[in-house]
Amino acid sequence: MVDLLITVTLRYYLLIYKWRQKDWNIQFRHTFREGNTYADHLANKSLLLDFGTHDFSAPGHELSMLLAQDYLPRSILDI
């Protein structure tokens, strides 16, 4: 498992390195998980899935609730 993680990490590192070598105007910014609750939710959900490709044609109940929080006024969320 550790070897697989190292291989995947190295593969992504090399891909990012290749992107940076191109004549593009590109920036990479780190975002803490608290700043991107959607990606954090999907990453946590992926730990429960079998290895392979998965299609999420609908966001699911938990992610729908997170998305709804962005549209509700702050005063409603504090109730």
C-alpha positions in Angstrom: 0.0 0.0 0.0 2.8 2.4 0.8 4.5 1.7 -2.5 1.3 2.5 -4.3 1.0 5.8 -2.5 4.5 6.7 -3.3 4.0 5.8 -7.0 0.8 7.8 -7.3 2.3 10.8 -5.5 5.4 10.7 -7.7 3.2 10.4 -10.8 1.2 13.6 -9.7 4.4 15.4 -8.9 5.9 14.7 -12.4 2.6 15.8 -14.0 2.6 19.1 -12.1 6.3 19.6 -13.0 5.5 19.0 -16.7 2.6 21.6 -16.5 4.9 24.1 -15.0 7.4 23.7 -17.8 4.9 24.8 -20.5 4.5 28.4 -21.7 1.3 28.9 -19.7 0.3 31.5 -17.1 -0.6 29.0 -14.4 -0.6 29.3 -10.6 -1.0 26.6 -7.9 -2.4 27.5 -4.6 -2.8 25.3 -1.5 -6.2 25.4 0.2 -6.7 24.0 3.6 -9.5 21.4 3.9 -11.6 23.9 5.9 -11.6 26.2 2.9 -12.9 23.6 0.5 -15.5 21.5 2.3 -16.7 19.9 -0.9 -13.4 18.5 -1.9 -12.8 17.3 1.7 -16.2 15.6 1.7 -15.4 13.8 -1.6 -11.9 12.8 -0.4 -13.3 11.3 2.8 -16.1 9.5 0.9 -13.4 8.0 -1.4 -11.9 6.2 1.5 -15.0 4.1 1.8 -15.2 3.2 -1.9 -13.6 0.3 -3.8 -10.5 1.2 -5.9 -11.5 2.2 -9.4 -13.5 4.8 -11.3 -16.8 6.1 -9.8 -19.4 8.3 -11.5 -21.2 10.8 -9.3 -24.0 12.0 -11.5 -25.8 13.5 -8.5 -24.1 15.1 -5.4 -25.8 12.8 -2.8 -27.5 13.9 0.4 -24.5 14.9 2.4 -22.9 17.0 -0.3 -26.3 18.5 -1.2 -26.5 19.7 2.4 -23.0 21.3 2.2 -24.0 23.0 -1.1 -27.2 24.3 0.4 -25.3 26.0 3.2 -23.7 28.3 0.6 -27.1 29.5 -0.5 -28.7 30.0 2.9 -28.3 33.4 4.7 -26.0 33.2 7.7 -28.8 34.0 10.2 -30.8 30.9 9.2 -27.7 28.7 9.7 -27.2 30.0 13.2 -30.7 29.1 14.4 
